[in-house]
């Protein structure tokens, strides 16, 4: 008996959680993670309802039951996926899978009878319910609402990617209207790009004009300064040339006068003969 008791203590605690898990997202993953971490040694079973049950009690899903099962199998905290899970958990189901505890958030979910009872009412009554916390800000319903809100954007994107109107369940008129809107949007984007380019060029010209206005006085003053400096240099050179010319003329007159004086002196010094 002691060996059997020790074996029971050493075995993992078998925890079960369930859901529809349509458009599997991080809110689902966090709930599953919480269930996995309820005990130090947990074997986590995750049940997922099939399409027939889900469409009957909750509504149409985006993903098929096979796709939803496969999404769960790729979640790191899941040890075992139970397909075709029941909408309401019974004692027979707990015994079949040797489930110790059932983990889920505390919100009540209507059972299959339509009487408004909580599907986890029985599990609560026998003390096997463990509460997990919902992740605020994300749910399958929220994701679907985002898609519906931007429906035309997604349809146009898929038309561009090659989907046919039959695949997108569009009428001929709806397809033509969306494609026309798509063309108008592209045209608007091109016009906007051209306007931005023209605006950049205008801004460039304006910047050059402002730069000229800001520097005009300095540039004009610099030009006049250079002109005045050059003018003074030319004036100086001209004056020097004139002075050189005048000095050469005076030297020529002095040499002529000196030559005449020398001739007169020679005449006076010659002897005179009287005949």
C-alpha positions as CSV (number, residue, x, y, z in Angstrom):
1,X,0.0,0.0,0.0
2,X,2.8,2.4,0.8
3,X,4.4,1.8,-2.6
4,X,1.1,2.6,-4.3
5,X,0.7,5.7,-2.3
6,X,4.3,6.9,-3.1
7,X,3.7,6.3,-6.8
8,X,0.5,8.4,-6.6
9,X,2.4,11.2,-4.9
10,X,5.2,11.1,-7.5
11,X,3.0,11.2,-10.6
12,X,2.3,14.5,-12.3
13,X,-0.9,16.4,-11.4
14,X,-3.2,16.0,-14.4
15,X,-4.8,19.4,-15.1
16,X,-7.4,19.9,-17.9
17,X,-8.3,23.1,-19.6
18,X,-10.5,23.6,-22.6
19,X,-11.8,26.1,-25.2
20,X,-12.5,26.8,-28.8
21,X,-9.2,28.4,-29.5
22,X,-10.2,30.0,-32.8
23,X,-7.5,32.3,-34.3
24,X,-5.1,31.1,-31.6
25,X,-3.5,34.1,-30.0
26,X,-1.3,35.0,-27.0
27,X,-4.3,35.4,-24.7
28,X,-5.0,31.7,-25.2
29,X,-1.4,30.9,-24.7
30,X,-1.2,32.8,-21.4
31,X,-4.2,30.9,-20.0
32,X,-2.6,27.6,-21.0
33,X,0.7,28.7,-19.4
34,X,-1.1,29.5,-16.2
35,X,-2.7,26.1,-16.1
36,X,0.6,24.4,-16.8
37,X,2.2,26.3,-13.9
38,X,-0.5,25.5,-11.3
39,X,1.7,22.7,-9.8
40,X,5.4,22.0,-9.8
41,X,4.8,18.8,-11.7
42,X,1.8,19.2,-14.1
43,X,0.7,17.1,-17.0
44,X,-1.6,19.5,-19.0
45,X,-4.4,18.2,-21.1
46,X,-6.1,20.7,-23.4
47,X,-9.6,19.9,-24.8
48,X,-10.9,21.6,-28.0
49,X,-14.5,21.3,-29.2
50,X,-15.1,20.2,-32.8
51,X,-16.9,22.3,-35.4
52,X,-20.3,20.7,-34.9
53,X,-20.5,21.5,-31.2
54,X,-18.8,24.9,-31.5
55,X,-21.1,26.1,-34.3
56,X,-24.1,24.9,-32.4
57,X,-23.4,26.6,-29.1
58,X,-21.1,29.5,-29.9
59,X,-21.2,30.2,-33.6
60,X,-19.2,29.9,-36.8
61,X,-15.4,29.8,-36.5
62,X,-12.7,31.1,-38.8
63,X,-10.5,28.0,-38.4
64,X,-11.7,24.5,-38.8
65,X,-11.5,22.1,-35.9
66,X,-8.5,20.3,-37.4
67,X,-6.6,23.6,-37.7
68,X,-7.5,24.5,-34.1
69,X,-6.2,21.1,-32.9
70,X,-3.0,21.6,-34.8
71,X,-2.4,25.1,-33.4
72,X,-2.7,23.7,-29.8
73,X,-0.2,20.9,-30.6
74,X,2.4,23.6,-31.3
75,X,2.0,25.4,-28.0
76,X,5.0,24.7,-25.7
77,X,2.9,24.2,-22.5
78,X,0.5,21.6,-24.0
79,X,1.3,17.9,-23.1
80,X,-1.8,16.4,-24.8
81,X,-4.6,17.6,-27.0
82,X,-8.0,16.1,-26.6
83,X,-10.1,16.6,-29.8
84,X,-13.9,16.5,-29.8
85,X,-14.0,17.8,-26.3
86,X,-17.4,18.0,-24.6
87,X,-19.2,21.4,-24.1
88,X,-20.0,20.4,-20.5
89,X,-17.6,18.5,-18.4
90,X,-19.0,15.4,-16.6
91,X,-17.7,13.0,-14.1
92,X,-17.4,10.3,-16.8
93,X,-15.1,12.6,-18.8
94,X,-13.0,13.3,-15.7
95,X,-12.6,9.6,-14.9
96,X,-11.9,8.7,-18.5
97,X,-8.9,11.0,-18.7
98,X,-7.9,10.7,-15.0
99,X,-8.2,14.5,-14.5
100,X,-7.4,15.9,-11.1
101,X,-8.3,19.6,-11.7
102,X,-9.9,21.7,-14.4
103,X,-8.4,25.2,-15.0
104,X,-10.2,28.1,-16.7
105,X,-11.0,31.7,-16.1
106,X,-13.8,32.6,-13.7
107,X,-16.3,33.9,-16.2
108,X,-19.5,31.8,-16.4
109,X,-20.2,30.0,-19.7
110,X,-23.7,28.8,-20.6
111,X,-24.1,25.1,-20.7
112,X,-25.7,23.0,-23.5
113,X,-29.1,23.0,-21.8
114,X,-29.7,26.7,-22.6
115,X,-30.7,27.3,-19.0
116,X,-27.9,29.7,-18.5
117,X,-26.0,27.5,-16.1
118,X,-22.2,27.6,-16.0
119,X,-20.5,24.7,-17.9
120,X,-18.0,24.5,-15.0
121,X,-20.7,24.3,-12.3
122,X,-20.2,20.6,-11.6
123,X,-16.4,20.9,-11.4
124,X,-16.8,23.8,-9.0
125,X,-19.2,21.8,-6.8
126,X,-16.7,19.0,-6.3
127,X,-13.8,21.3,-5.6
128,X,-11.7,20.6,-8.7
129,X,-11.9,24.0,-10.3
130,X,-8.7,26.2,-10.6
131,X,-9.1,29.8,-11.7
132,X,-6.8,31.4,-14.4
133,X,-6.8,35.0,-15.4
134,X,-7.9,36.3,-18.7
135,X,-5.6,38.6,-20.8
136,X,-7.2,41.9,-21.3
137,X,-7.1,43.6,-24.7
138,X,-7.1,40.6,-26.9
139,X,-9.7,38.0,-27.8
140,X,-10.9,36.2,-30.9
141,X,-13.9,38.5,-31.1
142,X,-11.6,41.5,-31.0
143,X,-9.5,40.2,-33.8
144,X,-12.6,39.5,-36.0
145,X,-13.9,43.0,-35.3
146,X,-10.6,44.5,-36.5
147,X,-10.9,42.5,-39.8
148,X,-14.5,43.6,-40.3
149,X,-13.6,47.2,-39.6
150,X,-11.0,47.2,-42.3
151,X,-12.8,44.7,-44.6
152,X,-12.3,46.6,-47.8
153,X,-8.6,47.1,-47.2
154,X,-8.1,43.3,-46.7
155,X,-10.2,42.5,-49.8
156,X,-8.3,45.0,-52.0
157,X,-5.0,43.6,-50.7
158,X,-6.0,40.0,-51.6
159,X,-7.3,41.1,-55.0
160,X,-3.9,42.6,-55.7
161,X,-2.3,39.3,-54.6
162,X,-4.3,37.4,-57.2
163,X,-7.3,36.1,-55.4
164,X,-10.5,35.9,-57.6
165,X,-13.8,37.5,-56.7
166,X,-15.3,34.0,-56.3
167,X,-12.7,33.1,-53.7
168,X,-13.5,36.3,-51.9
169,X,-17.3,35.9,-52.3
170,X,-17.6,39.2,-54.2
171,X,-20.2,40.2,-56.7
172,X,-19.1,41.6,-60.1
173,X,-20.2,45.1,-59.1
174,X,-18.4,45.0,-55.8
175,X,-15.2,43.8,-57.4
176,X,-15.4,46.6,-60.0
177,X,-16.0,49.2,-57.3
178,X,-13.2,48.0,-55.1
179,X,-10.7,47.9,-58.0
180,X,-11.8,51.5,-59.0
181,X,-11.2,52.6,-55.4
182,X,-7.9,50.9,-55.4
183,X,-6.9,52.7,-58.6
184,X,-8.0,56.0,-57.2
185,X,-6.1,55.4,-54.0
186,X,-2.9,54.6,-56.0
187,X,-3.4,57.8,-58.1
188,X,-3.9,59.8,-54.9
189,X,-0.6,58.4,-53.5
190,X,1.3,59.3,-56.7
191,X,-0.2,62.9,-56.7
192,X,0.8,63.2,-53.0
193,X,4.4,62.1,-53.9
194,X,4.6,64.6,-56.7
195,X,3.3,67.3,-54.4
196,X,5.9,66.4,-51.9
197,X,8.7,66.6,-54.5
198,X,7.5,70.0,-55.8
199,X,7.3,71.2,-52.2
200,X,10.9,70.1,-51.6
201,X,12.0,72.0,-54.7
202,X,10.1,75.1,-53.8
203,X,11.6,74.9,-50.3
204,X,15.1,74.6,-51.8
205,X,14.6,77.7,-54.0
206,X,13.2,79.6,-51.0
207,X,16.2,78.6,-48.9
208,X,18.6,79.9,-51.6
209,X,16.6,83.1,-51.9
210,X,16.7,83.6,-48.1
211,X,20.4,82.9,-48.1
212,X,21.0,85.6,-50.8
213,X,18.8,88.1,-49.0
214,X,20.7,87.4,-45.7
215,X,24.1,87.7,-47.3
216,X,23.4,90.4,-50.0
217,X,24.8,93.3,-48.0
218,X,28.0,91.4,-47.1
219,X,28.5,90.2,-50.7
220,X,28.0,93.7,-52.2
221,X,30.3,95.3,-49.7
222,X,32.9,92.7,-50.4
223,X,32.6,93.3,-54.1
224,X,33.0,97.1,-53.7
225,X,35.9,96.7,-51.4
226,X,37.7,94.5,-54.0
227,X,36.8,97.0,-56.8
228,X,38.1,99.9,-54.8
229,X,41.3,98.1,-54.0
230,X,41.9,97.2,-57.6
231,X,41.1,100.8,-58.7
232,X,43.7,102.2,-56.3
233,X,46.3,99.7,-57.7
234,X,45.6,100.8,-61.3
235,X,45.7,104.5,-60.3
236,X,49.1,104.0,-58.6
237,X,50.6,102.3,-61.6
238,X,49.4,105.0,-63.9
239,X,50.9,107.7,-61.7
240,X,54.2,105.9,-61.6
241,X,54.2,105.6,-65.4
242,X,53.5,109.3,-65.8
243,X,56.3,110.2,-63.4
244,X,58.7,108.0,-65.3
245,X,57.8,109.7,-68.5
246,X,58.2,113.2,-67.2
247,X,61.6,112.3,-65.7
248,X,62.9,111.1,-69.0
249,X,62.0,114.3,-70.8
250,X,63.8,116.5,-68.3
251,X,67.0,114.5,-68.7
252,X,66.9,115.0,-72.4
253,X,66.6,118.8,-72.2
254,X,69.6,119.0,-69.7
255,X,71.8,117.0,-72.1
256,X,71.0,119.4,-75.0
257,X,71.8,122.5,-73.0
258,X,75.1,121.0,-71.8
259,X,76.2,120.2,-75.3
260,X,75.5,123.8,-76.5
261,X,77.6,125.2,-73.6
262,X,80.5,122.9,-74.5
263,X,80.5,124.1,-78.1
264,X,80.6,127.7,-77.0
265,X,83.5,127.1,-74.8
266,X,85.4,125.4,-77.6
267,X,84.9,128.4,-79.9
268,X,86.2,130.8,-77.3
269,X,89.3,128.7,-76.7
270,X,90.4,128.6,-80.4
271,X,93.2,131.2,-81.5
272,X,92.1,134.1,-83.8
273,X,94.2,135.0,-86.8
274,X,94.1,138.5,-88.3
275,X,94.6,138.9,-92.0
